[in-house]
Structures are given as structure tokens and as C-alpha cells.
Amino acid sequence: MADDAPPSQAPSSGDRTLPIALSLIPLVLLVLAAAGLVLFSEGFRGELVVAWDLMRAGDPEGVRDWLLGFGGWAPLMSALLQVATSVFPPGPSFLLGIANAMVFGMVLGGLLTFVTQLGAAAVCFGIARVVGRPGVERLVSTESLARVDGFMRRRGVVAVFLGRLIPFINPDLVSYAAGVTGIRWAPFMLAVGAGAVPSTLFYSVIGATALEATGWVVGAVTVSTVLPLFLLLLFRRRISRWYAERRDSDQK
């Protein structure tokens, strides 16, 4: 009589998220190094304060000049500034997307903005995973977090996507809120990536054309920005049903 084969087991949630966690190690090391510079280097702290003031003043040209002052280190400083304005919201990080395109061009600047947005979202999500809701409430106000809680409960991972599209929703608060829910790493990162494409394209075109985009360029950017939201509204029931089925299968 043949031996019974052991039942196959589906990979656990931890098994699926381990590769994602390992891929984030370089980003975590970068953030730790930046934190060390902030704590122990007065000059570096001063530079970040200057950049923060420029962004709060709504001055993309000033942010551009600030980045150019670092020469070959400009991409790294842009990434650090993106993470800083995400970890401590609200920060007007959209100005950084415009400045990146001014400095590096539409393609390279847009790619830098997209990648650093993903990294910053992962940092916020990971922080929330580690410190939990009480820790998150020390980084952002309880009222700000409460405003997105209901949105997250109703929409789940779709809320992460919408948080990157709807202007009056702070996407970093959505990342924090997602981190204290049961949303997994992979769906979260996919939703962030999908939602970041339209905004990245929009701000990159604006920055690369120095606020003078006209004609078909503006039309193409507008369509690419609005189209994902239109498709989401059109297929919202199918997306909600798919998400509910995935959530139910994970709970079994």
C-alpha cells in the first residue's frame, strides 16, 4: 500500500511577504543612515529645513536649485526628501515631482519620482506594521488618521489606489492607515504603483515643460490622469467583488 503523500500546503502570508521584506532592506538602511545624519549632523539638518521651507512655500524652482546644489548627490537627496515628507505628513511632496523633472528631465525625473514614491509608501506602511496604531498616532494626529479610517474600512486596498488619485486625500496617511489593517504587502505595493503613475506623469510633464505645457501635451496628461479614476468607477463593483473574494480566501 503506497504511503499517503503529505497534504500540500499553500504558502503562508509570511512566506509571500518575505521576498518583499528582503527587497526593502536597502531602503531601510538608507532611511537609517539618513536618520543618523539628521541626529548627528547639524549641517544636514539645516539643509533639510531649507528644503522643507521651500516646499511649504510652494516654490518648485527653489527646490530645483536646492537639488542642483548637491551635484551628483541630487538623486539621493531627492529620495531622502521624498521619504521625509511622507513619514512626517502633511508634506507637499508633489512639488518634488515637479522639481525632479526640472532637474533630471521628464523621463529620468519621472522615474525617480515614481520609485521614491513607492519607497516612501513602503516606509510608512512598514512603520505602521511595526509600531501599530498607537505609534502611528504619535507621528500623525489622531484626527488625521481617523479621517481615512472609514475610507479604508469601506474600500480596503482600493482606497490605497484612490489615495494616490484624489487630490484632497493625503496618500501618506492612507499608507499609515493601510499598515494597521490586514492589507498585505503585495496588494498594497501594487495599488500604490498603479495610483502613482498618473500623478507622476502629470507632475513630470509640468516640471519638464517649466509650467508651459500646452495643446496635446496637456490633453494627454489630463486623459492619463483621469482615465484610471474613470475605469475604477466603471468597474468598481467587479473590483470590490474581487477584493472580497481574495479577503475571504485568505481568511480560510
C-alpha positions in Angstrom: 0.0 0.0 0.0 1.5 3.3 -1.0 2.3 5.8 1.6 -0.1 8.7 1.8 1.5 11.8 0.4 1.6 14.7 2.8 -1.1 17.3 2.1 0.3 20.2 0.1 0.2 23.5 2.0 -0.4 26.8 0.4 2.3 29.3 1.2 1.6 31.4 4.3 1.2 35.1 4.3 4.6 35.3 5.9 6.2 33.2 3.1 4.7 35.5 0.5 5.8 38.7 2.1 9.4 37.6 3.0 10.8 38.4 -0.5 9.2 41.9 -0.4 10.6 42.5 3.1 14.1 41.4 1.9 13.9 43.7 -1.1 13.2 46.7 1.2 16.4 46.2 3.2 18.4 48.7 1.1 15.7 51.3 1.6 15.6 50.6 5.3 19.4 51.0 5.5 19.1 54.3 3.6 16.5 55.6 6.0 18.6 54.6 9.0 21.6 56.4 7.5 19.5 59.5 6.9 18.2 59.3 10.4 21.8 59.2 11.7 22.7 62.2 9.7 19.7 64.1 10.9 20.5 63.3 14.5 24.3 63.9 14.4 24.9 66.4 11.6 23.7 69.9 12.2 24.6 70.9 8.6 22.5 68.1 7.1 19.6 69.1 9.4 19.9 72.6 8.2 19.7 71.6 4.6 16.5 69.6 5.2 14.9 72.5 7.0 15.8 74.8 4.0 14.2 72.2 1.6 11.1 71.8 3.8 10.6 75.6 3.9 10.9 75.8 0.1 8.3 73.1 -0.3 5.9 74.6 2.2 6.3 77.9 0.4 5.2 76.2 -2.9 8.5 77.1 -4.7 9.4 74.3 -7.2 12.2 76.5 -8.7 13.7 76.9 -5.2 13.6 73.1 -4.7 15.2 72.6 -8.1 18.1 75.0 -7.2 18.4 73.2 -3.8 18.8 69.8 -5.5 21.3 71.2 -8.1 23.5 72.4 -5.2 24.2 68.7 -4.4 25.6 67.8 -7.8 25.8 64.1 -8.3 24.2 63.5 -4.9 21.0 65.2 -6.1 19.0 61.9 -6.7 19.8 60.7 -3.3 18.8 63.9 -1.6 15.6 63.9 -3.6 14.8 60.4 -2.4 15.6 61.4 1.2 13.3 64.4 0.9 10.5 62.3 -0.5 10.7 59.9 2.4 10.9 62.8 4.9 7.8 64.5 3.6 5.9 61.2 3.6 6.9 59.9 7.1 6.0 63.3 8.7 2.9 64.3 6.7 1.4 66.6 5.6 4.3 67.5 3.3 3.8 69.0 -0.2 5.7 66.2 -1.8 4.1 66.8 -5.2 6.4 69.8 -5.6 9.3 67.4 -5.5 7.9 65.6 -8.6 7.9 68.9 -10.5 11.5 69.7 -9.3 12.7 66.3 -10.2 11.5 66.8 -13.8 13.1 70.2 -13.9 16.5 68.8 -12.8 16.6 65.4 -14.5 14.1 65.7 -17.4 10.7 64.2 -17.8 11.7 60.5 -18.2 14.5 60.2 -15.6 12.9 62.7 -13.3 9.5 60.9 -13.6 11.2 57.5 -12.9 13.0 58.9 -9.8 9.7 60.3 -8.5 7.8 57.1 -9.1 10.5 54.9 -7.5 10.9 57.2 -4.5 7.1 57.4 -4.0 7.0 53.6 -3.9 9.8 53.6 -1.4 8.3 56.3 0.8 4.9 54.5 0.8 6.7 51.2 1.8 8.4 53.0 4.7 5.1 54.4 6.0 3.4 51.1 5.6 6.3 49.3 7.3 6.4 51.8 10.2 2.7 51.2 10.8 3.2 47.5 10.7 6.0 47.7 13.4 4.7 50.3 15.8 0.9 49.7 15.4 -1.8 52.3 15.7 -0.6 53.9 19.0 2.8 54.6 17.4 1.3 55.9 14.2 -0.8 58.3 16.2 2.4 59.8 17.6 3.6 60.5 14.0 0.4 61.9 12.7 -2.6 63.4 14.5 -5.3 61.1 15.7 -7.9 63.2 13.8 -6.0 62.9 10.5 -5.8 59.2 10.9 -9.4 58.9 11.8 -10.4 60.7 8.6 -9.1 57.9 6.4 -10.1 55.0 8.7 -13.7 54.8 7.4 -12.4 55.1 3.8 -10.0 52.2 4.4 -12.7 50.0 6.0 -15.1 50.5 3.1 -12.7 50.2 0.2 -9.7 48.2 1.5 -6.8 48.1 -0.9 -8.8 50.1 -3.5 -8.6 53.0 -1.0 -4.8 52.9 -1.4 -5.2 53.3 -5.1 -7.7 56.1 -4.7 -5.5 57.8 -2.2 -2.9 58.4 -5.0 -5.5 59.8 -7.4 -7.9 62.0 -5.3 -6.2 65.3 -4.6 -7.8 66.0 -1.2 -6.7 62.7 0.3 -3.2 62.5 1.7 -1.7 59.3 0.3 0.8 59.0 3.2 -2.0 58.9 5.7 -3.6 56.2 3.6 -0.3 54.3 3.7 -0.2 54.5 7.5 -3.9 53.5 7.8 -3.3 50.5 5.5 -0.3 49.4 7.7 -2.6 49.0 10.7 -5.1 46.9 8.8 -4.9 43.4 7.4 -3.8 44.5 3.9 -0.7 42.6 2.8 2.5 43.9 1.3 2.0 42.8 -2.3 -1.6 44.2 -2.9 -0.5 47.4 -1.1 2.5 48.0 -3.3 0.6 47.2 -6.5 -2.1 49.7 -5.5 0.5 52.3 -4.7 2.3 51.7 -8.0 -0.9 51.8 -10.1 -2.1 55.0 -8.4 1.2 56.8 -8.6 1.5 56.5 -12.4 -1.0 59.3 -13.3 0.2 61.8 -10.8 3.9 61.1 -11.6 3.2 61.6 -15.3 1.3 64.8 -14.7 3.9 66.5 -12.4 6.8 65.3 -14.6 5.3 66.9 -17.7 4.6 70.1 -15.8 8.1 70.2 -14.5 9.8 69.3 -17.7 8.0 71.9 -19.7 8.5 74.6 -17.0 4.8 75.1 -16.4 4.2 75.9 -20.1 2.7 72.7 -21.4 0.0 73.4 -24.0 -2.1 71.7 -26.6 -1.9 67.9 -27.0 0.5 67.6 -24.1 -2.0 69.0 -21.6 -4.7 66.9 -23.2 -2.7 63.7 -23.0 -1.7 64.3 -19.4 -5.3 65.1 -18.4 -6.6 61.9 -20.0 -3.9 59.8 -18.4 -4.7 61.3 -15.1 -8.5 61.0 -15.3 -8.7 57.7 -17.1 -7.6 55.4 -14.2 -10.2 57.0 -11.9 -12.9 56.6 -14.6 -12.0 53.0 -15.1 -12.1 52.4 -11.4 -15.6 53.9 -11.1 -16.7 51.9 -14.1 -15.5 48.6 -12.8 -15.9 49.4 -9.0 -18.3 46.5 -8.4 -16.1 44.0 -10.1 -13.1 45.3 -8.2 -14.9 45.2 -4.9 -16.2 41.7 -5.5 -12.7 40.5 -6.5 -11.2 42.1 -3.3 -13.9 40.5 -1.1 -13.2 37.1 -2.7 -9.5 37.4 -2.1 -10.1 38.5 1.5 -12.4 35.6 2.2 -9.9 33.1 0.7 -7.1 34.5 2.8 -9.2 34.0 6.0 -9.9 30.3 5.2 
